[in-house]
């Protein structure tokens, strides 16, 4: 059985406050990495990669038992 992924209010608010195009890309990146176990870096712009890395840090800190491929 796979572990649950907790998205804290900080993570959700960070994603909600992004411009629509960045919000879609970041949401898609999380789906790619944590659900599909695929590398999301191929479709993120350099700016989106920085934002994704920052938000991903919060997710990983809030879920210490989660490991990615």
N, C-alpha and C positions, 0 to 999 in steps of 0.2 A: 504494500500500500504506500502511496506517495504521501509526503507530508504536506500540510496546508501552508499556504503563503499568506502572511499577515501584511495588509497594506494599512499602515497607520494613517491617522488624520493628516500628519505632516506630508506624507507621500501623496495622498489623494489631493490635498490642497495645492501642492506644488504642481501636480499635473493639470488640475483644473484651471490654474492661473496662467498657464501657457497660452500663447496664440494658437488658434485652431490647427494650423498646419503642423506646428511643433507638437501639440498635444496628440494629434493622430499618429505622428511618427514615433513618439515616445511610448504611447500605449501599444503600438504595433511591436516595438522593440521588446517590451516586457513580455508580450504574448510569445514572440519568437523565442526568447531566451528561456523563460520559465515554464511555458506550456509545450512548445514544439521542440525545445532543446536545440535551437539553431542559433547561429551567430547573427545578431542584428546589425553589425557594423557595416554591412554591405549597402544598406539603403539610407543610413543616417548621414546628414551633412556634418561637417566638422563641428559646427555650433551645436547641433542636436546631439552629437556624441558627447560633448562636454556636459550638457544638461543631463543626458541619460546616465552618465557616469556618476554625477552628483546625486541624482535621485536613487540610482541603484545602490549607492553607498548606504543611504537611509534604509532601504529595503533589506540589505544584507545585515546591517546592524540590528534591525528589529527582528530578524529571523536567523539567529546564529546557527541553527541546525540545518539550514538550507545550503546545499553545495550545488554548483552548476557544472555542466560538462566541460 
